Amino acid sequence: MTTPSNDRRIALITGGSRGLGKDMALALAEAGTDVIITYRSASAEAAAVVQAIEGKGRRAVALQLDTARPETFAAFVETVRAALGETFGAERLYALVNNAGVGNYAPIADTTPAQFEMLMKVHLEGPFFLTQGLLPLIADGGRILNVSTGLTRFSLPGYAAYAMMKGGIEVFTRYLAKELGARGIAVNTLAPGAIETDFGGGTVRDNPHVNAHIASQTALGRVGLPDDIGGITAALLSEGARWVNGQRIEASGGMFL
């Protein structure tokens, strides 16, 4: 299969209005990729990301999506189809990045069914059925990148339910890679370590004691920054990474080695 030409590369990033998704979108724009981002409710933030991408000379559009509501995905796919034609003059996506997520801190003894179900919908059911719906719009030779977490390799009390869902996504990645190989679509997992964002209430970014502890347990001696994840995302979706497939790539600076 041939890779779509650079002038027609379009990536869809879920949860692209803030945090890691925003930096992924900006890094991909720097690398010459047009971008569709989704947002759940932060329309003003999403519009600002679109403006920033356009400022880099690329095309962009923001679409509303709640990844916890799979019953809306069929309509969303048609919205994407329309946006491809109207905004980009294209019919296919080059890449899908399943990034949207929510945090939850609760020890196993205190985790409620409602918390567990919310995490399952956002992190497991949502990516599975959204990817299923978008498969006809992903070009042969394209890419899918599923965002996981370092917490599937190392264990920190309070994150069991969250890490379980991400472990499922890593299995999903391998099955997608196997089933989509005939179409030349490479599928990988990106597993960030602790990053300074507002995710999970911004604890890693805003609590100096937490930040210092993580830095002390990281080989490179600091906590990750959003730019660190944007850069590796662009690299994994580049032509040079075309032979990387079915892999879990951790971007943590060497946490808990």
Contacts in CASP RR format, 6 or more apart in sequence:
PFRMAT RR
TARGET T0000
AUTHOR 0000-0000-0000
METHOD contacts of the structure
MODEL  1
MTTPSNDRRIALITGGSRGLGKDMALALAEAGTDVIITYRSASAEAAAVV
QAIEGKGRRAVALQLDTARPETFAAFVETVRAALGETFGAERLYALVNNA
GVGNYAPIADTTPAQFEMLMKVHLEGPFFLTQGLLPLIADGGRILNVSTG
LTRFSLPGYAAYAMMKGGIEVFTRYLAKELGARGIAVNTLAPGAIETDFG
GGTVRDNPHVNAHIASQTALGRVGLPDDIGGITAALLSEGARWVNGQRIE
ASGGMFL
1 140 0 8 1.000
1 141 0 8 1.000
1 183 0 8 1.000
1 184 0 8 1.000
1 185 0 8 1.000
2 140 0 8 1.000
2 141 0 8 1.000
3 94 0 8 1.000
3 141 0 8 1.000
3 142 0 8 1.000
3 239 0 8 1.000
3 242 0 8 1.000
4 92 0 8 1.000
4 94 0 8 1.000
4 139 0 8 1.000
4 141 0 8 1.000
4 142 0 8 1.000
6 32 0 8 1.000
8 88 0 8 1.000
8 90 0 8 1.000
8 92 0 8 1.000
8 94 0 8 1.000
9 32 0 8 1.000
9 33 0 8 1.000
9 34 0 8 1.000
9 94 0 8 1.000
9 95 0 8 1.000
10 33 0 8 1.000
10 34 0 8 1.000
10 35 0 8 1.000
10 36 0 8 1.000
10 84 0 8 1.000
10 88 0 8 1.000
10 90 0 8 1.000
10 92 0 8 1.000
10 93 0 8 1.000
10 94 0 8 1.000
10 95 0 8 1.000
11 25 0 8 1.000
11 28 0 8 1.000
11 33 0 8 1.000
11 34 0 8 1.000
11 35 0 8 1.000
11 36 0 8 1.000
11 93 0 8 1.000
11 94 0 8 1.000
11 95 0 8 1.000
11 96 0 8 1.000
11 97 0 8 1.000
11 237 0 8 1.000
12 35 0 8 1.000
12 36 0 8 1.000
12 37 0 8 1.000
12 38 0 8 1.000
12 80 0 8 1.000
12 93 0 8 1.000
12 95 0 8 1.000
12 96 0 8 1.000
12 97 0 8 1.000
12 134 0 8 1.000
13 21 0 8 1.000
13 24 0 8 1.000
13 25 0 8 1.000
13 28 0 8 1.000
13 35 0 8 1.000
13 36 0 8 1.000
13 37 0 8 1.000
13 38 0 8 1.000
13 97 0 8 1.000
13 99 0 8 1.000
14 37 0 8 1.000
14 38 0 8 1.000
14 65 0 8 1.000
14 67 0 8 1.000
14 97 0 8 1.000
14 98 0 8 1.000
14 99 0 8 1.000
14 100 0 8 1.000
14 127 0 8 1.000
14 130 0 8 1.000
15 21 0 8 1.000
15 37 0 8 1.000
15 38 0 8 1.000
15 39 0 8 1.000
15 40 0 8 1.000
15 65 0 8 1.000
15 67 0 8 1.000
15 99 0 8 1.000
15 100 0 8 1.000
15 101 0 8 1.000
16 22 0 8 1.000
16 24 0 8 1.000
16 25 0 8 1.000
16 37 0 8 1.000
16 38 0 8 1.000
16 39 0 8 1.000
16 46 0 8 1.000
16 49 0 8 1.000
16 99 0 8 1.000
16 100 0 8 1.000
17 37 0 8 1.000
17 38 0 8 1.000
17 39 0 8 1.000
17 42 0 8 1.000
17 45 0 8 1.000
17 46 0 8 1.000
17 49 0 8 1.000
17 62 0 8 1.000
18 42 0 8 1.000
18 45 0 8 1.000
18 197 0 8 1.000
18 198 0 8 1.000
19 197 0 8 1.000
19 198 0 8 1.000
19 199 0 8 1.000
19 226 0 8 1.000
20 99 0 8 1.000
20 147 0 8 1.000
20 192 0 8 1.000
20 195 0 8 1.000
20 197 0 8 1.000
20 199 0 8 1.000
20 226 0 8 1.000
20 229 0 8 1.000
20 230 0 8 1.000
21 37 0 8 1.000
21 97 0 8 1.000
21 99 0 8 1.000
21 230 0 8 1.000
22 37 0 8 1.000
22 45 0 8 1.000
22 49 0 8 1.000
22 226 0 8 1.000
23 226 0 8 1.000
23 227 0 8 1.000
23 229 0 8 1.000
23 230 0 8 1.000
23 231 0 8 1.000
24 97 0 8 1.000
24 99 0 8 1.000
24 229 0 8 1.000
24 230 0 8 1.000
24 233 0 8 1.000
24 234 0 8 1.000
25 35 0 8 1.000
25 37 0 8 1.000
25 49 0 8 1.000
25 53 0 8 1.000
25 60 0 8 1.000
26 49 0 8 1.000
26 52 0 8 1.000
26 53 0 8 1.000
26 56 0 8 1.000
26 230 0 8 1.000
27 227 0 8 1.000
27 230 0 8 1.000
27 231 0 8 1.000
27 233 0 8 1.000
27 234 0 8 1.000
28 35 0 8 1.000
28 230 0 8 1.000
28 233 0 8 1.000
28 234 0 8 1.000
28 237 0 8 1.000
29 35 0 8 1.000
29 52 0 8 1.000
29 53 0 8 1.000
29 56 0 8 1.000
29 57 0 8 1.000
29 58 0 8 1.000
29 60 0 8 1.000
30 56 0 8 1.000
30 234 0 8 1.000
31 234 0 8 1.000
31 237 0 8 1.000
31 238 0 8 1.000
32 58 0 8 1.000
33 58 0 8 1.000
33 94 0 8 1.000
33 95 0 8 1.000
33 234 0 8 1.000
33 237 0 8 1.000
34 53 0 8 1.000
34 58 0 8 1.000
34 59 0 8 1.000
34 60 0 8 1.000
34 88 0 8 1.000
35 53 0 8 1.000
35 58 0 8 1.000
35 59 0 8 1.000
35 60 0 8 1.000
36 60 0 8 1.000
36 61 0 8 1.000
36 62 0 8 1.000
36 63 0 8 1.000
36 80 0 8 1.000
36 83 0 8 1.000
36 93 0 8 1.000
37 46 0 8 1.000
37 49 0 8 1.000
37 50 0 8 1.000
37 60 0 8 1.000
37 61 0 8 1.000
37 62 0 8 1.000
37 63 0 8 1.000
38 46 0 8 1.000
38 62 0 8 1.000
38 63 0 8 1.000
38 64 0 8 1.000
38 65 0 8 1.000
38 67 0 8 1.000
38 100 0 8 1.000
39 45 0 8 1.000
39 46 0 8 1.000
39 62 0 8 1.000
39 63 0 8 1.000
39 64 0 8 1.000
39 65 0 8 1.000
40 64 0 8 1.000
40 65 0 8 1.000
40 66 0 8 1.000
40 67 0 8 1.000
40 100 0 8 1.000
43 62 0 8 1.000
43 64 0 8 1.000
46 62 0 8 1.000
47 62 0 8 1.000
49 60 0 8 1.000
49 62 0 8 1.000
50 60 0 8 1.000
50 61 0 8 1.000
50 62 0 8 1.000
53 59 0 8 1.000
53 60 0 8 1.000
54 60 0 8 1.000
59 87 0 8 1.000
59 88 0 8 1.000
60 87 0 8 1.000
61 83 0 8 1.000
61 87 0 8 1.000
63 76 0 8 1.000
63 79 0 8 1.000
63 80 0 8 1.000
63 83 0 8 1.000
65 72 0 8 1.000
65 76 0 8 1.000
65 100 0 8 1.000
66 72 0 8 1.000
67 100 0 8 1.000
67 101 0 8 1.000
67 121 0 8 1.000
67 122 0 8 1.000
67 126 0 8 1.000
67 127 0 8 1.000
67 130 0 8 1.000
68 118 0 8 1.000
68 121 0 8 1.000
68 122 0 8 1.000
68 126 0 8 1.000
69 121 0 8 1.000
70 121 0 8 1.000
70 125 0 8 1.000
70 126 0 8 1.000
70 129 0 8 1.000
70 130 0 8 1.000
73 126 0 8 1.000
73 129 0 8 1.000
73 130 0 8 1.000
73 133 0 8 1.000
74 133 0 8 1.000
76 130 0 8 1.000
77 133 0 8 1.000
77 134 0 8 1.000
77 137 0 8 1.000
80 93 0 8 1.000
80 134 0 8 1.000
80 137 0 8 1.000
81 137 0 8 1.000
84 90 0 8 1.000
84 91 0 8 1.000
84 92 0 8 1.000
84 93 0 8 1.000
84 137 0 8 1.000
85 91 0 8 1.000
91 137 0 8 1.000
92 137 0 8 1.000
92 138 0 8 1.000
92 139 0 8 1.000
93 134 0 8 1.000
93 137 0 8 1.000
93 138 0 8 1.000
93 139 0 8 1.000
93 142 0 8 1.000
94 138 0 8 1.000
94 139 0 8 1.000
94 142 0 8 1.000
94 143 0 8 1.000
94 237 0 8 1.000
95 138 0 8 1.000
95 142 0 8 1.000
95 143 0 8 1.000
95 144 0 8 1.000
95 145 0 8 1.000
95 237 0 8 1.000
96 131 0 8 1.000
96 134 0 8 1.000
96 138 0 8 1.000
96 143 0 8 1.000
96 144 0 8 1.000
96 145 0 8 1.000
97 144 0 8 1.000
97 145 0 8 1.000
97 147 0 8 1.000
97 233 0 8 1.000
97 237 0 8 1.000
98 127 0 8 1.000
98 130 0 8 1.000
98 131 0 8 1.000
98 144 0 8 1.000
98 145 0 8 1.000
98 146 0 8 1.000
98 147 0 8 1.000
98 169 0 8 1.000
99 147 0 8 1.000
100 122 0 8 1.000
101 122 0 8 1.000
101 123 0 8 1.000
102 118 0 8 1.000
102 119 0 8 1.000
102 122 0 8 1.000
102 123 0 8 1.000
102 200 0 8 1.000
103 119 0 8 1.000
103 162 0 8 1.000
103 199 0 8 1.000
103 200 0 8 1.000
104 115 0 8 1.000
104 118 0 8 1.000
104 119 0 8 1.000
104 159 0 8 1.000
104 161 0 8 1.000
104 162 0 8 1.000
104 200 0 8 1.000
105 158 0 8 1.000
105 159 0 8 1.000
105 200 0 8 1.000
106 112 0 8 1.000
106 115 0 8 1.000
106 158 0 8 1.000
106 161 0 8 1.000
107 157 0 8 1.000
107 158 0 8 1.000
107 160 0 8 1.000
108 158 0 8 1.000
108 160 0 8 1.000
108 161 0 8 1.000
111 160 0 8 1.000
111 161 0 8 1.000
115 161 0 8 1.000
116 161 0 8 1.000
119 161 0 8 1.000
119 162 0 8 1.000
119 165 0 8 1.000
120 165 0 8 1.000
122 165 0 8 1.000
123 162 0 8 1.000
123 165 0 8 1.000
123 166 0 8 1.000
123 169 0 8 1.000
124 165 0 8 1.000
124 168 0 8 1.000
124 169 0 8 1.000
124 172 0 8 1.000
127 146 0 8 1.000
127 169 0 8 1.000
127 172 0 8 1.000
128 172 0 8 1.000
131 144 0 8 1.000
131 176 0 8 1.000
135 180 0 8 1.000
138 144 0 8 1.000
138 185 0 8 1.000
140 183 0 8 1.000
140 184 0 8 1.000
140 185 0 8 1.000
141 183 0 8 1.000
141 184 0 8 1.000
141 185 0 8 1.000
141 186 0 8 1.000
142 184 0 8 1.000
142 185 0 8 1.000
142 186 0 8 1.000
143 185 0 8 1.000
143 186 0 8 1.000
143 187 0 8 1.000
143 188 0 8 1.000
143 236 0 8 1.000
143 237 0 8 1.000
144 173 0 8 1.000
144 176 0 8 1.000
144 180 0 8 1.000
144 185 0 8 1.000
144 186 0 8 1.000
144 187 0 8 1.000
144 188 0 8 1.000
145 187 0 8 1.000
145 188 0 8 1.000
145 189 0 8 1.000
145 190 0 8 1.000
145 233 0 8 1.000
145 236 0 8 1.000
145 237 0 8 1.000
146 169 0 8 1.000
146 170 0 8 1.000
146 172 0 8 1.000
146 173 0 8 1.000
146 176 0 8 1.000
146 187 0 8 1.000
146 188 0 8 1.000
146 189 0 8 1.000
146 190 0 8 1.000
147 169 0 8 1.000
147 189 0 8 1.000
147 190 0 8 1.000
147 191 0 8 1.000
147 192 0 8 1.000
148 166 0 8 1.000
148 167 0 8 1.000
148 169 0 8 1.000
148 170 0 8 1.000
148 189 0 8 1.000
148 190 0 8 1.000
148 191 0 8 1.000
148 248 0 8 1.000
149 162 0 8 1.000
149 163 0 8 1.000
149 166 0 8 1.000
149 191 0 8 1.000
149 192 0 8 1.000
149 193 0 8 1.000
150 166 0 8 1.000
150 191 0 8 1.000
150 192 0 8 1.000
150 193 0 8 1.000
150 250 0 8 1.000
150 252 0 8 1.000
150 255 0 8 1.000
151 159 0 8 1.000
151 162 0 8 1.000
151 163 0 8 1.000
151 166 0 8 1.000
151 193 0 8 1.000
152 163 0 8 1.000
152 166 0 8 1.000
152 167 0 8 1.000
152 170 0 8 1.000
152 191 0 8 1.000
152 248 0 8 1.000
153 191 0 8 1.000
153 250 0 8 1.000
153 256 0 8 1.000
154 255 0 8 1.000
154 256 0 8 1.000
155 163 0 8 1.000
166 191 0 8 1.000
169 189 0 8 1.000
170 189 0 8 1.000
170 191 0 8 1.000
170 248 0 8 1.000
173 187 0 8 1.000
173 188 0 8 1.000
173 189 0 8 1.000
173 246 0 8 1.000
173 248 0 8 1.000
174 246 0 8 1.000
176 185 0 8 1.000
176 187 0 8 1.000
177 186 0 8 1.000
177 187 0 8 1.000
177 188 0 8 1.000
177 245 0 8 1.000
177 246 0 8 1.000
180 187 0 8 1.000
181 245 0 8 1.000
186 241 0 8 1.000
186 242 0 8 1.000
186 243 0 8 1.000
186 244 0 8 1.000
186 245 0 8 1.000
186 246 0 8 1.000
187 245 0 8 1.000
187 246 0 8 1.000
188 236 0 8 1.000
188 244 0 8 1.000
188 245 0 8 1.000
188 246 0 8 1.000
188 247 0 8 1.000
188 248 0 8 1.000
188 249 0 8 1.000
189 246 0 8 1.000
189 247 0 8 1.000
189 248 0 8 1.000
189 249 0 8 1.000
190 229 0 8 1.000
190 232 0 8 1.000
190 233 0 8 1.000
190 236 0 8 1.000
190 249 0 8 1.000
190 251 0 8 1.000
191 248 0 8 1.000
191 249 0 8 1.000
191 250 0 8 1.000
191 251 0 8 1.000
191 252 0 8 1.000
192 224 0 8 1.000
192 229 0 8 1.000
192 250 0 8 1.000
192 251 0 8 1.000
192 252 0 8 1.000
193 224 0 8 1.000
193 250 0 8 1.000
193 251 0 8 1.000
193 252 0 8 1.000
193 253 0 8 1.000
193 255 0 8 1.000
194 204 0 8 1.000
194 214 0 8 1.000
194 218 0 8 1.000
194 223 0 8 1.000
194 224 0 8 1.000
194 252 0 8 1.000
194 255 0 8 1.000
195 204 0 8 1.000
195 223 0 8 1.000
195 224 0 8 1.000
195 225 0 8 1.000
195 226 0 8 1.000
195 228 0 8 1.000
195 229 0 8 1.000
196 204 0 8 1.000
196 205 0 8 1.000
196 211 0 8 1.000
196 223 0 8 1.000
196 224 0 8 1.000
196 225 0 8 1.000
196 226 0 8 1.000
197 204 0 8 1.000
197 205 0 8 1.000
197 226 0 8 1.000
198 205 0 8 1.000
203 210 0 8 1.000
204 210 0 8 1.000
204 211 0 8 1.000
204 214 0 8 1.000
204 223 0 8 1.000
205 211 0 8 1.000
205 223 0 8 1.000
211 223 0 8 1.000
214 223 0 8 1.000
214 255 0 8 1.000
215 221 0 8 1.000
215 222 0 8 1.000
215 223 0 8 1.000
217 255 0 8 1.000
217 256 0 8 1.000
218 224 0 8 1.000
218 252 0 8 1.000
218 253 0 8 1.000
218 254 0 8 1.000
218 255 0 8 1.000
219 253 0 8 1.000
219 254 0 8 1.000
219 255 0 8 1.000
219 257 0 8 1.000
220 253 0 8 1.000
220 254 0 8 1.000
221 253 0 8 1.000
224 252 0 8 1.000
224 253 0 8 1.000
228 251 0 8 1.000
228 253 0 8 1.000
229 251 0 8 1.000
232 249 0 8 1.000
232 251 0 8 1.000
235 241 0 8 1.000
236 244 0 8 1.000
236 249 0 8 1.000
END
